[in-house]
């Protein structure tokens, strides 16, 4: 009987990926000394691997000296999300919805930094409103952000909300108590909306799609002028969005 040989890897690559994993696991960029302490490695050794990650675009150094994830790391993450089974399975439904309502559509997923746009479909209107793939959406000023704020666990949402409240003035709820009222309203009606908060004269509506665990898997947002996309639960566009989200939720639960 042939003995199974253990596969040998490249140790230096594994160490480099360990450094990258540490950057991935942190919500904020780190100083070299802090990164070395977390890894249990000498700072000079960590720095050598960081230089390679910087050259390949998987890490970047900020002006204050801290190290964080680079553009290539974000591209890798987005590619993985875009190729996830749920999003692939959802494509026929998303394409049909876009043809039915002819609004710009944005598909988003949750990340540690908040909701991120992973797919965009432009409308056939003369003026198309769309956000580029990879953009992070604010929780308070966007329909996409509000839908995740309403359905994600509060211990994940609240720190991000507190950060937004500490920055520039926002539209909508100004504190946690007001947010809880908005959350209840969104969950009651099944969608979130904003009217001109991010772009004057542009409305946005967002609906959640849930997985077999009743957790929000991704969200679909429509953007268009206030004339073409009124915030009205009885309007055909909003009815179509809610119907699609319900169909997708049922489909993903059965496909799991």
N, C-alpha and C positions, 0 to 999 in steps of 0.2 A: 504494500500500500504506500502510495506516495504521501509524504508528509507535506502538509500545507505550509508554505514558507510565508513568514510575516513580511509584509511589504515595508520596505524602507522608504522614508521620506527625506525631505530636505530640511534639516534642522533649522538652518538660518531663516528659511521661509516661514516655518512654524513660529519662530520667535517674532518675526516681523508681523505676522498675523495676530499674534498675542498682543502686540502693541496696538495694532489697529482695533482689535476687539475692545481694548480698554477705552479707546477714544469713543467707540460706538456706544459703550455702556454708560458713558457720562453725559448728563444733560447740558453741561457747560464745558468750554475749553479748559485745559489744565496747563499749569506751569510745568516745566520739565522736572523739577524737583518733586512735585506732587505726583506726577505720572510715574516717575521712577519708584517712589515709595509704594504706590498701589501695585506695581508690577514686581516689587522685590528685586529690582535690578539696579546696577550702578548707573547714575545719570549719563555718564559718557557712553555707555553701551546703548542705552535707550536713544540717545541723540543720534547715533549712527543709523539706527533703524528709522528714526524720524526723517533723516535726510533722504533716505530712499523713498519713503512714503510721500514726502514733499515733492520729489522729482516726478513721481508717477501720478501725482494729483489726488492721492487718497488722504492726504493730510494737508493742513495749511497752518501757517503761523500768523497770529494776529499782531497788530502793532504793539500791544502790551507784552508780547513775548509768549503768550499762551498758545497751546496747540489744540486744534480741533479738526473735525472732518473736512476734507477737501471736496471739490466739485465731483471728482470721479467716484468717490464713495457715495455721494448722493445719487449720482446717475445709476450706480449699481443697485442701490436700494429701490429706486423708482422702477427700474427694469424688472426687478423681482416682484414688486407689487403689481405692475402692469400684467405680468404673466401668471399671476395667481389664478388658481382654478375658478374661484368665484367670479372674478372679472371676465375671464374668458367665457364662462358659461352665460354671463349676463349680456354679452355683446349683441345677440339678435334682438333682445328686448330693448336695449338702449338705442340701437339703430332704428328700430321701428318707432319708438317714442319720438326720436328726433324728426323723422319724416312726418309724423302725425301732427306735432305742434309747431315745427319749424322755428324753434328758439335755439339759441346757443345753449349747449349742455356742458356741464362740468361734472366729472366723476371724481370723488375724493375718498381718501382713506385716512384713518387716524394714525398719527405718529406721536412720539414722545413730545414733540414740539407743537402739537396741535394738528388740525386737519390739513392735508396736503393734496393739491390737485394732481391726479394721475392720468387723466384723459380729458380731452376737450373736443367737442364737435361744434363746428360753426354752423350758423343758420344760413339760409339763402336770402335773408333780408339785405337791403342795400347797406345798412349799417350793422355790422356784426360786433357784438360785445363778448369778449372772451378773455380769460386769464390764462397765462402760459402754464404749461405743465411744470410742476415742481414748486409752484407758489404756495406759501402757507397762508391760510385764511384766518383772520381775526375771529375770536369767538363771539364778540359783542356786535361788531359792525357788519357782519356778513351772514347771509342766510345759511351758508354751509357751516360756519362756525357755530351758529345758534343751534342747529340740529344736533351737532355732536355734544355741545354743552348740555343739551336737554336729555340726552340718552347715555352718555358716558358716565362712569362712576364719579361721584362728587370729589373723591380724594385725588383724582387725576385732573379734574376740571378746575377746581377752586384755585390752585396755585397759578394757573394760566390766567384766570380771570383777575386775580389780585394784581398780577403783573400788568395787565392791560389797564386796570383802574389807576395804577400808579403812573402810567404814561400820559399821553395827551388825552384831552376830553373825548369821551365816546358817546355815540348815540345809544339809546336804549337804557337798560337798567344801570343805575349808578352805584349799587352796592349789592351785597349778597341777598338781602331780603327781597329787593326788587327783582333780582335774577330768579329767585325761586318762584315768584309769581309768573314770570315769563316762561319758565320751564314747565310749570303746570299747564299754562295756556297752550304751549307747543305740543305737549304730549296729549292734551285733550283733542286738538284739531288734527294732529298727525302730520303737520308740516310747519316749517318756519319760513319767514319772509322778511325782507327789508325793502324799503321804498326810497331809493335814491341816496342811501347812506354812503356807499362807496363811490357811485357815479351819479351825478345829477340826472334825473329823468329816466333812470334805469331801475327797473324792479328785478328782484331775484326771489325765487321760491325754491325750497329744498325739501326733499322727502328722504326718509331713511329706508334702507334695506337691511333686514335682519337675517342672521344665520340660524342654524338649528338650535343654538343655545339661547335664542332670543336676545343676542347681542348685536349691536349695529355693525354690519359687515362693511358697508360703504354707503355713500349718499349720492343722490343725483340732484343737481341744481340746474334750474333754467334761468336764463337772463335775457331780458328784452325790454323794450320801451314800455312805459306804463300803459300805453294804448293797447299794445299787443299782449301784455302780460299783466292784467289787473289782479290785485290781491283779492280774489273773490272765490271762496270754496265752491260756488256753483258754476264758475266759468269752465268751459270745456277743457282748457289747457291744464288747469289744476286737477280736474277730475281724471284726466288722462295720466298725469304724473302719479297721483295716488293709486290709481288702478295698476300701473306698471310696477310700482314699488311693492304692492301687495302680491302681484303675480310672481315677482322675483323672490320675495321672501318665501312664498310657498314652494317655488321651484327649488331654491337652494336648500330648503329644509328636506325636501324629498330626495335631492341628489346627494346629500351627505351620507 
